Amino acid sequence: MEITVPVLKKSGDVGKRTVAADGFRRFGKKVLLREYVEMAEARKRTGTHAALTRSEVAGSTQKIYRQKGTGRARHGSDKAPQLRGGGMCFAKKPRRYGWSMPKQARRAALEAAVRGKLEDGEVRIVEAFAFDRPKTKEFADLLKRLEVKGTFLVVPNAHDARIWQSCRNLPGSLYRVVADLNAYEVLKQKYLVIESDALKALEERFSRG
């Protein structure tokens, strides 16, 4: 299946280009994408919460009153969890909430995410990001010509500080080189503004199976 995608040419004109969507698999799309998003969100959690157990609470371990003959409940030290100022049962400790998916699953999730963007008409191609110096206004004009409204992910083929500095101050922008692209960020941003060479690199990567 071929999909027509807007492309900004080096001359500054906006044209059309057909992209073979079949180069991006969609097998297991919903399951993979959901699992990848859950993994990415879990890995963002800091997990720095910490509470004290009864062995860590400051205080004496002496029994607060004798075992029998008082008519009261039996107690040990005043560090017991049921007493005010005592430790906590099963206290939470710093931990990592994230997990990892197999490499093939992560790659398939990225393929499915890019394919979804193609099918939804949310991919914009730029033949080449040509910036002599960082210029946010020029990048904003580029987006306007491509009819990009809302959040967007800028994907050049290789890192260029001029591109990054041109787009970083625009609302809703995100910058990733094609080698660092992942399914979570593709899904998070509404539009995918990708350089022509970067798209070609993706197609070659996924064509190898």
N, C-alpha and C positions, 0 to 999 in steps of 0.2 A: 504494500500500500504506500502510495506516494502522497505526501502532504506539502502544500504550498506554504512557504514561510516568508515573511517580509525580510528583506536584506538591504542594509545600507552599504552602498558601493563606495569605492575610494573617491569617486567624483563628487560624492555628497548626495547623489540621487538615491531614492528608495525604489527598489525593484522587488521581484519575486524570485524565489528559488524553490525547487522541489527537493524534498528530503525523503529518502526511503525509510519509512518508519519500521519496516520489517527488520531492519538491522538492529533494532532494539527490542529485545524479547519482552513479553508481558506475562509469561507463565508464572502463576502464583502471585500475581501482582498485589492483591489485597492483603494476603497473609504476610508476605515479605515486607511490604511497606509498613504495615501496622507494627510488626515485630521490630523493624529498624527504628521507627519513631519512638517506641517504648524504650528501646535500649538507649537511644540518644538522650531522651529526657531523663532517664534514670542516671546516666553518667554525669549529668549536669548537677545532680544533688551533691552538696558538699559533705553531708554526713558527719558534721563536727559536733553534734549534740553529745553531751556527757553528763551523767548523773552519778552520785556517790552511792556505793553499797554500804552496808552496815560496817564492813571492815575498813572503809575509807573515811567515814565520818569522824571528826575530831571529838574526843570525849573519853570518859572512863568506861571500862568494861565491867566494872563492879556491879553486882546484882543490886537493884535499887531498893528492895526490901526483902525480908525473909520469905521463904517459899510457902510456909503454912502458918495458920493461926491468925491471919489478918482479915480474913473474909473477903479479900480482894482477889482478882485474877492473878495467876502466876506470871511473873515477868523476869526477864534477865536484865541486861543493861539497858540504859536509856537510849541506846543506839538502835533499838529494834525498829523495824519499818512501821509498826502500828503506832508509834509514839511521835509526838511533835518533835521535829529536829533530828529524827532518826534517819537511817539510810533508806534506800529504795530497793524494793524487791525487783530483781531482774532489770537492774539499771541499764539504760541505753549507753552504749559506748561508741566512740568514733568508728565508722565503718564505711566501706565503699558499696554503693547501691548498684553500680553499673555491672554489666557483663559484656561479653564479646560474642559476636556472631561469626560463623565461618567466613573466610575470605570470599568463597564463591557466592554465599548468600548476600554479602554486602554488595558484591558486584552486580548480582541480579537485581537487587533492590534499586541500585542506581540506574540500571537499564530501564526498569519499569517506571521510575520517576521521570526520566527524560522522555520516555515514550508517552507518558501521560501528559506532559507539558506540550509535546508536539500535537497530540490529538485534541487538546483543549485550545490550541491556537495561542499559546502563551510563550512561544519561542521567537526571539528576534536575533537575526544574524548580522554581524558587522564584518565586512570583508577584512578590515584592519583598523585597529585603534591607532590613529596617527596623531599623537600629541607632541608638539615640539617642547612644550612646557606644561606643567599642571594648570588646568583651566576648568574650574567647575562650571562656569557659564556655558562653555562649549559642550561639555558633557551633557548638561541639561538640555541644550538644543538638540543634541543627538537623540536623546530619549524622546523628545517631543516629536521629532520626525518619524520615529519608529512607533509612535502612539503608545508609549509605555506610561501607564498611570497606576501608581501604587508601589508596592515593594518590588524590588528587582535584584537579581543576582548577576553580577558582572563576571564573566569567565574568559580571561585571555588565555592564549596558548602558553605564554611564559610570563613570569612576573615582570611588571614594568611599574616603577615607582610613579611615573607621570600619570598612568591610568588610575592607580590607586588613590593618589592625591587629588585627582580630578573628580572622583565619584564619592569619596568617603564622607563628605559633608552634606550630601544630598539625602533628604529624608527617605528612609526605607531601603537604603542601599546596603549591599553586602558584596564583598570582593573575594573571589577564590580562583586560583589558577586551576587549570583543568586537571592537573595531577592530584590536587587536593579535594576535588569535587566529591560530595557525598549526597546520598539520597535525602537525608534530613533537611539540609539547607536548600536543596532543589525544591522540595515540597513546601518549605516554610515561606519562601519568596514567591510572589505571584508570577513574575516574568523571569525568563531566562535570557539574558542578553549575552550571547556567546560569539566569540571571534570565529571566523570561518576555519582557520587552522585548528582551533580547539575542537570544533565539531568533527572535523576530519580525524583528529587524533582519537576522539571517543569512538567513532565508527570503526576505526582500525583496531582499537583495543577490544571491542565487543565482537568483531568479526572473527577473532582468533578463537572464540568459543570459551 
